[in-house]
Amino acid sequence: MVDETSGEIIQQGTPMSRNTLGQMDEGIKLVTDETITQDGKISQLEAEVKILKDATLNNMTNNVFLETFGSLDSIKLSKGVYDPVARKIYV
């Protein structure tokens, strides 16, 4: 920080180097990755709360099942319809 009147350096800034910028880049990447992970978890919890809320409001308090699958590749759906965009099975 520089005094505008005298031009005197009041506080020395952090020296810029390849090492300090590399650490900053790595920190940004770690925070971004964690944010993406947490966003996915929040979305899943939002979906589960909505399903349970809808079931409760419609007096369907028994036999409510929630299951998460990475894909339906190894699942044979005998009844119902799978919506790949919403990632939901309607039975």
C-alpha positions as CSV (number, residue, x, y, z in Angstrom):
1,M,0.0,0.0,0.0
2,V,1.4,3.4,-0.9
3,D,0.6,6.8,0.7
4,E,-0.9,8.8,-2.1
5,T,0.6,12.1,-0.8
6,S,4.2,11.1,-0.1
7,G,4.5,8.1,-2.3
8,E,5.9,6.2,0.7
9,I,5.3,2.4,0.9
10,I,3.1,1.9,4.0
11,Q,2.6,-1.8,3.7
12,Q,4.6,-4.2,1.5
13,G,2.4,-6.5,-0.7
14,T,2.8,-10.2,-1.2
15,P,5.6,-10.9,-3.6
16,M,4.4,-12.5,-6.8
17,S,6.2,-15.6,-8.0
18,R,5.5,-18.8,-9.9
19,N,5.3,-20.6,-6.6
20,T,2.7,-18.3,-4.9
21,L,0.6,-18.2,-8.0
22,G,0.7,-22.0,-8.3
23,Q,-0.5,-22.3,-4.7
24,M,-3.3,-19.9,-5.4
25,D,-4.3,-21.9,-8.5
26,E,-4.3,-25.1,-6.5
27,G,-6.4,-23.5,-3.8
28,I,-8.9,-22.3,-6.3
29,K,-9.2,-25.7,-7.9
30,L,-9.7,-27.4,-4.5
31,V,-12.4,-25.0,-3.5
32,T,-14.1,-25.3,-6.9
33,D,-14.1,-29.1,-6.7
34,E,-15.5,-29.1,-3.2
35,T,-18.2,-26.6,-4.3
36,I,-19.3,-28.9,-7.1
37,T,-19.4,-31.9,-4.7
38,Q,-21.5,-30.0,-2.2
39,D,-23.8,-28.6,-4.9
40,G,-24.5,-32.2,-6.0
41,K,-25.3,-33.2,-2.4
42,I,-27.5,-30.2,-1.8
43,S,-29.5,-31.0,-5.1
44,Q,-29.9,-34.6,-3.9
45,L,-31.2,-33.5,-0.5
46,E,-33.6,-31.0,-2.2
47,A,-35.0,-33.8,-4.3
48,E,-35.5,-36.1,-1.3
49,V,-37.2,-33.4,0.8
50,K,-39.5,-32.6,-2.1
51,I,-40.4,-36.3,-2.6
52,L,-41.1,-36.7,1.1
53,K,-43.0,-33.5,1.3
54,D,-45.2,-34.4,-1.7
55,A,-45.9,-37.8,-0.3
56,T,-46.9,-36.4,3.1
57,L,-49.1,-33.7,1.6
58,N,-50.9,-36.4,-0.4
59,N,-51.3,-38.7,2.6
60,M,-48.9,-41.2,1.2
61,T,-47.0,-41.7,4.5
62,N,-46.4,-45.5,4.0
63,N,-44.2,-47.2,1.5
64,V,-42.2,-44.2,0.3
65,F,-38.9,-45.4,-1.1
66,L,-36.0,-43.3,-2.2
67,E,-33.1,-44.9,-4.0
68,T,-30.2,-43.3,-5.9
69,F,-28.5,-45.1,-8.8
70,G,-25.6,-43.9,-10.8
71,S,-27.2,-45.1,-14.0
72,L,-29.9,-47.6,-15.0
73,D,-27.4,-49.7,-17.0
74,S,-27.7,-52.7,-14.7
75,I,-31.3,-52.3,-13.9
76,K,-34.3,-53.9,-15.7
77,L,-37.3,-51.6,-15.3
78,S,-40.4,-53.8,-15.6
79,K,-43.0,-51.2,-14.7
80,G,-42.9,-47.5,-14.8
81,V,-41.1,-44.9,-17.0
82,Y,-37.6,-43.5,-16.6
83,D,-37.0,-39.8,-17.2
84,P,-33.3,-39.4,-18.0
85,V,-33.4,-35.6,-17.9
86,A,-35.0,-35.4,-14.4
87,R,-33.3,-38.7,-13.4
88,K,-36.5,-40.0,-12.0
89,I,-38.5,-43.3,-12.3
90,Y,-42.2,-42.9,-12.3
91,V,-44.1,-46.0,-11.1
